[in-house]
Amino acid sequence: MSTSPPPTKRRFLFRYTDFQPLYLVFCFIYVAFEFASARFYSAPTTAEQGLGLALLASALVAAAWLRPFGEIAYLLLALGIELALGEDALPLMLIGAYVISVVWIRRSWIVAGVIAFLLLETTTWLSTTPELSFDLVSTVFTMTFVLVIILGIGLVLRYQRLAVEKAEQDRASAEEASNRIRSELATQLHDTTAKDLARVAITAQRIAARSTDPVLRAELDELSSLATTAAQRIRPVILNLDSAKSDTSLARAIEMSTTMLRTRSITLDTDFPDNIDELLTRQQRLIGSLIVREVATNILKYAPTNSLATLIVEFNGYSHELDLILSNEISPVPIADGITGGFGLANLEQRVAEEGGELGYAQTGNTWITHASIPAQLGKHD
């Protein structure tokens, strides 16, 4: 049997965020500013500053993808360059730290963002201000003002992020609840009303076939016709409710079809991978479920009582193609005349063909064989 790959988990590293372009744009501006200063303002870059610029630019590019290690590396490099160069440190170095602090606050790393800002600001102040008492008040005021701006921007972005996440969670919860209601309703209709109607129609036909009273046979035929008509009306409703779910299950369709065939003592021998739903796209599961149900309904209608039907489900791990092969015995005349799946093999054949698949069926002696091939391009993997 084919096995499915483990579910993809969110990774801490190499995860795309909206702030990657911001880091890259700032890195470009950072480097361009330093070269412009050296060329147009007669402020040549020393070897130490050039090395520091290269290291900081590399760390900022790494911070765009390697979070938070690239961001931490940038902060540590900025701290070390500030201590080593003092007043000769690069002027735009602190702005990169400001951006990182804002991003951290947005991620709800509020304490870490504030500490990173205060640590670098304090180090810059101590390494570039010879007279502490003279600049203490103005420096504290400036640091507080900048910190308030950083906190304000970060908290606004954090609120926006949390609001978006909550909206997504609410939408997912609503969709899950809707799918659960659809599933429960479809199950209840199938397991109670639809099954009882099918049993009534088949039982009435059996009794009518054995009865010699023409009046009783006419009444039983009418009862069977009414039950069949009701079953015809309710089956598309069940299929639409069940197939509209986002978690459409081929395994569930096989289980439902097996249960339905037992009402006429028909055994459905199945062979399919245990994890078939995990291997298929949603569209493959949907089309496959419709085919299985329609063919099972035809088996219920044409196969002799106490007969055997087979269903083989195969999945090609290379082409990601789903193959369904169903076979069953058929009687010369319909056993449960009037029962229908609501779609029809001809309609399903056209639908599958339009999507690039193939559905074929043929009679060999007293055996009916149905084969369907459903490619993965019917839908993307979930």
Secondary structure, 3 states (H helix, E strand, C coil): CCCCCCCCCCCCCCCCCCCHHHHHHHHHHHHHHHHHHHHHCCCCCCHHHHHHHHHHHHHHHHHHHCCCHHHHHHHHHHHHHHHHHHHHCCCCHHHHHHHHHHHHHHCCCHHHHHHHHHHHHHHHHHHHCCCHHHHHHHHHHHHHHHHHHHHHHHHHHHHHHHHHHHHHHHHHHHHHHHHHHHHHHHHHHHHHHHHHHHHHHHHHHHHHHHCCCHHHHHHHHHHHHHHHHHHHHHHHHHHHHHHCCCCCCHHHHHHHHHHHHHHHCCEEEEECCCCHHHHCCHHHHHHHHHHHHHHHHHHHHHCCCCCEEEEEEEECCCCCCEEEEEEEECCCCCCCCCCCCCCCHHHHHHHHHHCCCEEEEEEECCEEEEEEEECHHHCCCC
